[in-house]
Amino acid sequence: MNSFLEQFGDDETTSVTDYTRRIKRLLEGSIEPEWIRGEISNFRKQASGHLYFSLKDERAQLPVVMFRSNASGLDFEIRDGMELLVYGELSVYQPHGRYQLIARAAIESGQGRLHREFERLKKKLLAEGLFDKDRKRPLPDFPMHLGFITSPSGAAVQDFIRILKRRGWFGRLTVFPAKVQGFDAVQSLIRSLDTATRLPGLDILVVGRGGGSLEDLWCFNDEGFARALAESPVPTISAVGHEIDFSLSDFVADIRAETPSAAAELISSSYLEFLDRRERARELLVEALDSGLEEARRSLGDAGTRLSAVAPQRSIETAKLKLDELASRFRAGTHEMIGQFRECVTIAKSNLLTTRPDRNAVRCRQNLTSLENRFARLADRRFTSACNRFQELALRFQSLSPDATLKRGYAILADEKGTVLRSVAKLKKTDRVRATLKDGEAWLKSE
């Protein structure tokens, strides 16, 4: 044996390190990084954060190491027995003389397939224009009939109804039952969608469910359902999963809501804005009425001022004409505003035909009758007060007229030229004085 070893010198032998280094260069340089599927076994996590496990199938296994920098990006916990897709490159660990896979990324095997399918369908429908913004329709300002395609026993529909009630929405909600998970969920969704789009009077159609895994939400990524949703004649809202979840229905629908609860808030917001606009219109109507009454008061005051500067009888007649004109304008304006209010009520009644027209119509008639009675009483009081004030002024002016003065026993004295005498100092003994009494004139002689 020794003689055999002596035949070889140091130059004709290779150390383990050199030999292993050659294997390392050969393997690492000839095999490209790729995705590998297998089952996890012998999993352990070091205090350093590095992960060590084996990836195996029925006939082989592969040692794998994932360093902390890559492991920190995983959104799931690795455990023995789960099927995993691992992306990495081959490496030879020289101290132990064995090869291993350096993992750079990992996803659960089922999700990896679904992710690739999701991206494929997304690119396909995007290229066909189903996601284009110019085909998105705005939601109606005052939706009164909603449709919701979802599981009737799920928490999503209960949250949806609770938020609508809390925000005061009182329209009609129709739930179209559908399976939202499982092998026949797609056919159930398409059937419910077809039923909903055939129902007349529907303002908005919501499709959705609560959160879940990618497999749970996969029926909303079906190409057939996405195309059917894109052809809906009714504006649509997709409310599938949680805020971080996305599905093809989110891209195809007119509006995407993060959750069913967010969809309810979005719909009820437009309703609350309508109530604000209606309240503002009511305030403007009251302001217009107050302004009209104030203008009538100013006009009456101006008429009284002008009466004091002109002959009483003519001023009274002019004031009567002005008062009649103001009354006509006031009544015409009143009828016009009531007509406009009635027209608004008629439009509102037409929009609310699908919501409980009997109850809403009775309430609207009661409100209208109450407003008409209040306005009529107010108008009568204002008009009666103005007439009484005018009659009072007329009587005061009449009491100051020359005729009224003569009737009280007074006389108007004038000289022969007709000049009214205000003092006896200008009279001579031989002057004649004309006295005007209530029933005629008489000539007097100065003494």
Backbone torsions as a table, in degrees:
resi	resn	phi	psi	omega
1	MET	NA	-45.4	179.9
2	ASN	-63.1	-35.9	179.8
3	SER	-67.2	-32.7	179.0
4	PHE	-68.2	-40.9	-180.0
5	LEU	-69.3	-30.2	-177.9
6	GLU	-69.7	-20.1	179.6
7	GLN	-70.0	-17.6	-178.1
8	PHE	-107.3	128.4	174.8
9	GLY	-91.7	178.2	180.0
10	ASP	-64.1	-28.7	-177.8
11	ASP	-74.4	-17.7	-176.6
12	GLU	-100.4	8.2	178.4
13	THR	-120.4	162.6	-179.1
14	THR	-126.9	135.9	178.2
15	SER	-76.5	160.9	178.3
16	VAL	-60.8	-40.4	-179.6
17	THR	-61.3	-47.2	-178.9
18	ASP	-65.0	-41.2	-178.8
19	TYR	-64.2	-43.6	179.1
20	THR	-65.6	-35.7	177.8
21	ARG	-63.5	-39.8	178.1
22	ARG	-64.1	-41.1	176.8
23	ILE	-62.1	-41.4	-179.6
24	LYS	-60.2	-47.6	179.8
25	ARG	-63.8	-37.9	-177.5
26	LEU	-67.6	-47.5	-176.7
27	LEU	-72.3	-47.3	-176.1
28	GLU	-68.0	-24.6	-179.1
29	GLY	-90.0	-12.0	-174.7
30	SER	-109.1	-12.1	-177.6
31	ILE	-116.8	119.1	-178.2
32	GLU	-78.2	154.2	174.4
33	PRO	-62.2	144.9	179.4
34	GLU	-161.8	173.2	177.0
35	TRP	-85.5	135.8	-179.6
36	ILE	-130.6	132.7	-180.0
37	ARG	-103.2	139.1	177.3
38	GLY	-173.8	176.0	179.7
39	GLU	-98.3	141.4	-177.1
40	ILE	-81.6	135.8	172.2
41	SER	-147.6	160.9	178.7
42	ASN	55.7	37.9	-176.8
43	PHE	-75.5	136.5	172.3
44	ARG	-150.6	147.8	179.7
45	LYS	-118.6	122.6	-178.2
46	GLN	-80.3	161.6	177.3
47	ALA	-61.2	-26.5	179.1
48	SER	-71.0	-14.1	-176.8
49	GLY	98.0	-5.9	177.7
50	HIS	-76.5	147.7	-179.7
51	LEU	-111.7	136.8	177.9
52	TYR	-127.6	131.8	177.4
53	PHE	-162.9	172.6	175.4
54	SER	-112.5	142.0	176.3
55	LEU	-109.6	118.7	-172.0
56	LYS	-133.9	161.9	168.4
57	ASP	-133.0	-157.8	-174.0
58	GLU	-66.5	-27.3	-170.9
59	ARG	-123.5	-2.6	-177.8
60	ALA	-158.2	165.3	174.2
61	GLN	-142.5	156.5	-174.1
62	LEU	-134.2	122.6	175.6
63	PRO	-67.3	140.2	-177.5
64	VAL	-134.6	140.3	171.2
65	VAL	-129.5	134.6	175.8
66	MET	-124.0	117.8	-176.4
67	PHE	-74.7	161.0	-173.8
68	ARG	-57.1	-38.5	-178.7
69	SER	-59.2	-33.6	177.1
70	ASN	-88.0	-36.2	-177.7
71	ALA	-66.3	-28.9	-178.6
72	SER	-67.3	-18.0	-179.7
73	GLY	-87.9	-1.9	-179.8
74	LEU	-74.4	139.9	178.1
75	ASP	-103.7	19.8	177.6
76	PHE	-149.3	164.6	180.0
77	GLU	-96.5	127.1	176.6
78	ILE	-79.2	138.6	179.6
79	ARG	-145.7	157.1	178.0
80	ASP	-61.0	140.0	175.9
81	GLY	93.7	-15.2	-179.3
82	MET	-82.2	151.5	178.0
83	GLU	-91.9	133.2	-171.1
84	LEU	-134.3	146.9	168.5
85	LEU	-104.0	120.4	-176.2
86	VAL	-118.9	131.4	176.3
87	TYR	-107.2	127.9	179.5
88	GLY	-174.5	-177.0	-179.4
89	GLU	-123.6	155.0	-178.1
90	LEU	-76.5	142.0	177.6
91	SER	-143.0	150.1	176.4
92	VAL	-108.0	123.9	177.6
93	TYR	-90.5	102.0	-170.7
94	GLN	-60.9	-40.4	-177.3
95	PRO	-58.6	-31.9	179.3
96	HIS	-104.0	-6.5	178.8
97	GLY	62.8	40.9	-179.9
98	ARG	-136.1	154.5	178.0
99	TYR	-92.4	157.2	178.6
100	GLN	-156.4	162.4	179.3
101	LEU	-98.6	125.3	173.8
102	ILE	-88.5	106.6	-175.4
103	ALA	-82.1	129.1	177.1
104	ARG	-102.4	-26.7	-179.9
105	ALA	-154.6	158.0	179.1
106	ALA	-154.0	140.4	173.3
107	ILE	-137.9	154.8	176.9
108	GLU	-64.2	140.4	-170.0
109	SER	-58.2	-47.2	-179.6
110	GLY	-63.5	-43.7	179.0
111	GLN	-65.6	-33.9	178.7
112	GLY	-61.5	-44.0	178.1
113	ARG	-64.5	-42.3	-179.4
114	LEU	-68.1	-37.1	177.1
115	HIS	-60.9	-44.0	-180.0
116	ARG	-65.5	-39.5	178.5
117	GLU	-66.9	-39.1	178.0
118	PHE	-61.3	-46.7	179.7
119	GLU	-64.4	-36.8	178.7
120	ARG	-63.9	-47.8	179.8
121	LEU	-66.2	-37.6	179.7
122	LYS	-61.3	-45.2	178.6
123	LYS	-65.4	-38.1	-178.9
124	LYS	-64.4	-49.9	-178.0
125	LEU	-70.3	-32.5	176.0
126	LEU	-62.8	-42.5	179.5
127	ALA	-65.3	-29.1	179.5
128	GLU	-81.9	-5.9	177.2
129	GLY	88.2	10.5	-177.7
130	LEU	-71.9	-14.5	179.5
131	PHE	-101.6	1.4	-173.2
132	ASP	-61.3	142.6	-179.0
133	LYS	-69.7	-30.2	-176.7
134	ASP	-70.6	-10.6	176.6
135	ARG	-99.7	-0.5	178.3
136	LYS	-77.3	135.6	-179.7
137	ARG	-104.1	142.2	176.3
138	PRO	-74.4	155.3	177.2
139	LEU	-77.8	147.4	176.8
140	PRO	-63.5	149.1	-177.3
141	ASP	-67.6	-33.2	-174.3
142	PHE	-133.6	69.9	-178.5
143	PRO	-71.0	129.9	-178.5
144	MET	-116.9	-8.0	178.0
145	HIS	-136.0	112.6	-177.3
146	LEU	-109.1	146.1	170.7
147	GLY	-116.9	140.1	-178.5
148	PHE	-132.8	113.3	176.5
149	ILE	-92.3	110.7	-176.5
150	THR	-168.1	179.7	174.6
151	SER	-78.0	123.8	-177.3
152	PRO	-67.3	-16.5	-179.1
153	SER	-100.4	0.8	-177.4
154	GLY	-82.6	164.7	179.5
155	ALA	-72.9	-21.4	-176.4
156	ALA	-61.5	-46.2	-177.5
157	VAL	-68.8	-33.1	177.7
158	GLN	-67.4	-43.2	176.2
159	ASP	-62.7	-39.7	-179.7
160	PHE	-60.6	-48.6	-178.8
161	ILE	-67.3	-40.6	-178.3
162	ARG	-60.5	-42.9	-178.7
163	ILE	-69.6	-39.6	177.8
164	LEU	-61.0	-42.6	179.3
165	LYS	-66.6	-43.3	-178.0
166	ARG	-62.4	-32.0	-178.8
167	ARG	-92.7	8.0	171.4
168	GLY	81.7	12.5	178.8
169	TRP	-74.0	132.3	-174.7
170	PHE	-124.2	26.6	179.2
171	GLY	-80.1	-161.4	-176.7
172	ARG	-109.0	134.5	178.2
173	LEU	-120.1	126.7	175.8
174	THR	-114.1	120.7	178.4
175	VAL	-95.8	125.2	177.5
176	PHE	-101.6	104.1	-174.3
177	PRO	-61.7	138.9	178.3
178	ALA	-156.6	150.8	170.9
179	LYS	-77.2	136.1	-178.1
180	VAL	-116.6	15.0	179.4
181	GLN	-165.0	140.2	177.6
182	GLY	117.4	174.9	-171.5
183	PHE	-69.5	-28.2	179.9
184	ASP	-105.3	17.4	-178.3
185	ALA	-67.1	-36.6	-177.1
186	VAL	-61.8	-48.6	-180.0
187	GLN	-62.1	-37.8	178.7
188	SER	-65.1	-41.9	178.6
189	LEU	-63.9	-43.3	-178.6
190	ILE	-65.9	-40.5	178.2
191	ARG	-63.2	-44.7	179.5
192	SER	-65.5	-37.4	177.4
193	LEU	-63.3	-42.1	178.7
194	ASP	-64.2	-41.2	178.1
195	THR	-63.5	-43.4	-177.6
196	ALA	-64.6	-43.0	-177.4
197	THR	-70.6	-15.8	176.9
198	ARG	-89.0	-11.2	-178.4
199	LEU	-79.6	122.5	-179.1
200	PRO	-73.4	151.3	175.3
201	GLY	83.6	6.3	-179.6
202	LEU	-79.0	128.0	-177.4
203	ASP	-91.6	-42.5	-177.6
204	ILE	-141.0	142.1	177.5
205	LEU	-119.7	122.8	-180.0
206	VAL	-108.4	134.5	172.3
207	VAL	-120.9	135.9	-179.7
208	GLY	174.9	179.3	178.1
209	ARG	-167.5	175.5	177.4
210	GLY	-75.8	-177.4	-175.6
211	GLY	-73.7	171.2	-179.7
212	GLY	175.1	-176.8	178.3
213	SER	-74.5	172.0	179.3
214	LEU	-60.3	-38.4	177.9
215	GLU	-64.8	-38.0	-179.9
216	ASP	-64.3	-37.2	-176.1
217	LEU	-91.5	4.5	-169.1
218	TRP	-65.3	-28.2	-178.6
219	CYS	-61.2	-25.1	178.3
220	PHE	-81.9	-2.8	174.7
221	ASN	-103.5	6.8	-179.4
222	ASP	-69.7	135.5	-177.3
223	GLU	-64.0	-42.0	180.0
224	GLY	-62.5	-43.0	178.7
225	PHE	-66.9	-39.3	179.3
226	ALA	-61.9	-42.0	179.4
227	ARG	-67.7	-39.8	178.0
228	ALA	-63.7	-39.5	178.8
229	LEU	-66.4	-36.4	179.5
230	ALA	-66.1	-27.3	-178.6
231	GLU	-90.9	4.0	-178.4
232	SER	-62.4	130.2	176.6
233	PRO	-75.2	-11.5	-179.1
234	VAL	-101.1	137.4	175.5
235	PRO	-54.7	137.7	-171.7
236	THR	-119.9	149.8	173.1
237	ILE	-125.9	128.9	175.3
238	SER	-101.7	121.4	-179.2
239	ALA	-131.2	75.4	-172.9
240	VAL	-110.5	123.4	172.0
241	GLY	78.4	-148.2	179.7
242	HIS	-105.2	-175.2	-175.2
243	GLU	-61.7	-33.4	-176.1
244	ILE	-86.3	-10.2	-177.9
245	ASP	-84.5	138.1	175.1
246	PHE	-129.6	143.5	177.0
247	SER	-137.1	168.0	178.8
248	LEU	-62.8	-32.4	178.7
249	SER	-63.5	-29.0	176.8
250	ASP	-63.8	-37.7	-178.1
251	PHE	-79.5	-30.5	-176.1
252	VAL	-82.7	-36.5	-176.2
253	ALA	-64.4	161.6	179.5
254	ASP	-68.4	-36.0	-179.9
255	ILE	-135.1	140.9	173.7
256	ARG	-109.1	127.4	173.4
257	ALA	-110.5	141.9	-175.6
258	GLU	-63.1	-36.2	-178.2
259	THR	-144.6	165.8	172.7
260	PRO	-58.1	-35.7	177.5
261	SER	-63.5	-40.5	177.7
262	ALA	-64.6	-35.1	176.9
263	ALA	-63.3	-42.6	178.4
264	ALA	-63.0	-40.3	178.5
265	GLU	-66.4	-39.3	179.1
266	LEU	-62.9	-45.0	-178.2
267	ILE	-67.4	-45.8	-176.9
268	SER	-70.9	-20.9	178.6
269	SER	-62.3	-43.3	178.1
270	SER	-63.5	-34.3	178.1
271	TYR	-66.6	-42.5	178.6
272	LEU	-64.7	-36.1	176.6
273	GLU	-64.0	-37.0	177.6
274	PHE	-63.9	-42.4	178.4
275	LEU	-62.1	-39.2	177.7
276	ASP	-62.7	-42.8	179.7
277	ARG	-64.8	-39.1	179.4
278	ARG	-65.1	-41.0	178.3
279	GLU	-64.6	-38.7	178.1
280	ARG	-65.5	-38.7	177.3
281	ALA	-63.0	-39.5	178.1
282	ARG	-63.8	-41.9	178.4
283	GLU	-63.7	-41.0	178.5
284	LEU	-64.1	-36.9	178.7
285	LEU	-64.5	-44.5	178.5
286	VAL	-63.5	-41.2	178.5
287	GLU	-62.4	-40.0	179.9
288	ALA	-64.7	-40.7	178.2
289	LEU	-64.4	-45.9	178.6
290	ASP	-61.5	-39.7	179.7
291	SER	-65.2	-39.3	178.2
292	GLY	-64.3	-41.7	178.3
293	LEU	-65.6	-40.1	178.7
294	GLU	-64.9	-37.4	177.3
295	GLU	-65.3	-38.2	177.7
296	ALA	-64.8	-39.4	178.0
297	ARG	-62.9	-44.5	179.4
298	ARG	-63.2	-39.6	179.7
299	SER	-63.9	-40.8	179.0
300	LEU	-66.2	-39.8	177.0
301	GLY	-63.6	-40.9	177.0
302	ASP	-63.0	-38.6	178.5
303	ALA	-63.2	-40.7	177.7
304	GLY	-63.0	-38.4	178.4
305	THR	-64.4	-43.2	-180.0
306	ARG	-67.8	-32.2	178.8
307	LEU	-61.9	-35.5	-178.7
308	SER	-70.8	-15.6	-176.3
309	ALA	-102.0	-5.0	-178.2
310	VAL	-126.6	178.4	178.8
311	ALA	-59.8	137.8	-174.5
312	PRO	-59.4	-46.5	-174.8
313	GLN	-64.4	-46.0	179.8
314	ARG	-66.0	-38.9	179.2
315	SER	-64.3	-39.1	179.4
316	ILE	-63.7	-43.8	-179.2
317	GLU	-64.2	-42.9	178.6
318	THR	-63.2	-41.2	179.3
319	ALA	-63.9	-37.2	177.1
320	LYS	-61.2	-43.5	178.5
321	LEU	-62.4	-44.0	179.2
322	LYS	-61.9	-42.7	-179.1
323	LEU	-63.5	-41.4	177.0
324	ASP	-62.7	-40.5	180.0
325	GLU	-64.6	-44.8	179.0
326	LEU	-63.1	-39.9	179.5
327	ALA	-63.6	-42.1	178.9
328	SER	-63.8	-45.5	179.2
329	ARG	-63.1	-40.0	-179.3
330	PHE	-63.8	-46.0	178.9
331	ARG	-64.4	-42.0	179.3
332	ALA	-62.4	-43.2	178.1
333	GLY	-64.5	-37.8	178.6
334	THR	-63.0	-48.3	179.8
335	HIS	-62.4	-38.2	-179.7
336	GLU	-65.3	-43.1	-180.0
337	MET	-67.5	-38.5	177.2
338	ILE	-65.6	-39.0	177.4
339	GLY	-62.2	-42.2	177.8
340	GLN	-63.8	-40.9	179.1
341	PHE	-63.8	-41.9	177.3
342	ARG	-61.9	-38.8	178.8
343	GLU	-64.0	-40.7	176.8
344	CYS	-62.6	-41.3	179.1
345	VAL	-64.7	-39.0	178.8
346	THR	-62.8	-42.9	178.5
347	ILE	-63.9	-43.7	179.3
348	ALA	-62.1	-39.6	178.6
349	LYS	-63.8	-37.9	179.1
350	SER	-65.0	-37.7	179.4
351	ASN	-72.3	-22.7	-175.6
352	LEU	-101.4	16.0	-178.0
353	LEU	-60.4	-30.1	-176.6
354	THR	-89.3	1.5	-173.5
355	THR	-107.4	-12.3	-169.3
356	ARG	128.1	63.3	-175.1
357	PRO	-59.3	-31.5	-177.7
358	ASP	-63.2	-49.6	-177.7
359	ARG	-68.5	-44.3	-178.5
360	ASN	-67.5	-37.0	-179.4
361	ALA	-66.0	-41.7	179.0
362	VAL	-62.2	-44.6	-179.6
363	ARG	-64.1	-40.1	179.2
364	CYS	-65.2	-41.9	179.0
365	ARG	-64.1	-40.2	178.7
366	GLN	-63.4	-43.3	178.5
367	ASN	-63.3	-43.2	-179.0
368	LEU	-64.2	-44.2	179.5
369	THR	-62.0	-43.0	179.4
370	SER	-62.2	-43.6	179.1
371	LEU	-65.0	-41.8	179.4
372	GLU	-63.1	-43.3	-180.0
373	ASN	-64.5	-43.9	179.5
374	ARG	-62.7	-42.9	-178.1
375	PHE	-68.0	-40.9	179.8
376	ALA	-62.7	-43.6	178.9
377	ARG	-63.0	-42.4	179.3
378	LEU	-63.6	-44.1	-179.0
379	ALA	-64.3	-42.1	179.5
380	ASP	-63.4	-42.7	-179.9
381	ARG	-63.2	-44.5	179.7
382	ARG	-62.5	-43.9	-176.1
383	PHE	-68.7	-42.4	179.3
384	THR	-63.0	-41.8	178.7
385	SER	-62.3	-41.4	179.9
386	ALA	-65.1	-42.1	179.7
387	CYS	-63.9	-43.8	179.2
388	ASN	-61.5	-42.3	178.4
389	ARG	-62.9	-40.4	-179.5
390	PHE	-65.7	-43.3	179.6
391	GLN	-63.4	-37.3	178.3
392	GLU	-62.8	-43.8	178.2
393	LEU	-64.2	-39.2	-178.7
394	ALA	-63.3	-42.7	179.3
395	LEU	-64.2	-38.7	179.6
396	ARG	-65.8	-41.5	179.4
397	PHE	-67.0	-39.6	-179.6
398	GLN	-65.1	-35.1	-179.8
399	SER	-67.6	-20.6	-180.0
400	LEU	-94.8	-1.4	-177.0
401	SER	-73.3	157.0	179.4
402	PRO	-59.1	-40.0	-179.0
403	ASP	-60.0	-43.4	179.8
404	ALA	-64.1	-35.3	178.6
405	THR	-65.0	-43.4	179.7
406	LEU	-64.4	-38.7	-179.2
407	LYS	-64.8	-22.5	178.5
408	ARG	-83.3	4.1	175.8
409	GLY	105.9	3.1	178.9
410	TYR	-85.7	161.5	178.2
411	ALA	-133.5	154.4	176.8
412	ILE	-107.6	121.8	-178.6
413	LEU	-102.1	139.5	179.2
414	ALA	-144.8	151.5	177.3
415	ASP	-77.6	-174.3	-175.8
416	GLU	-65.9	-23.7	178.6
417	LYS	-83.6	-7.6	179.8
418	GLY	95.4	5.4	-179.7
419	THR	-78.7	129.0	-179.0
420	VAL	-66.6	130.7	-179.5
421	LEU	-90.4	130.7	178.7
422	ARG	-116.3	-4.7	-178.5
423	SER	-154.0	147.2	178.0
424	VAL	-79.2	-9.5	-176.5
425	ALA	-64.6	-24.7	-177.9
426	LYS	-91.1	-0.5	-178.1
427	LEU	-91.1	145.1	172.1
428	LYS	-108.7	164.5	-176.0
429	LYS	-66.5	-28.9	-175.6
430	THR	-94.4	-1.1	-176.9
431	ASP	-73.8	145.9	174.1
432	ARG	-97.4	141.8	-176.7
433	VAL	-122.7	132.7	177.0
434	ARG	-98.1	125.5	179.9
435	ALA	-108.2	124.2	177.6
436	THR	-101.1	117.0	179.1
437	LEU	-108.4	-178.7	-175.8
438	LYS	-66.4	-27.3	-175.7
439	ASP	-115.5	12.3	175.7
440	GLY	156.6	-164.7	-176.9
441	GLU	-123.3	154.0	176.7
442	ALA	-144.9	147.6	179.1
443	TRP	-99.5	133.1	179.5
444	LEU	-117.6	157.9	178.6
445	LYS	-115.4	133.7	-178.9
446	SER	-74.1	141.9	178.6
447	GLU	-107.9	NA	NA
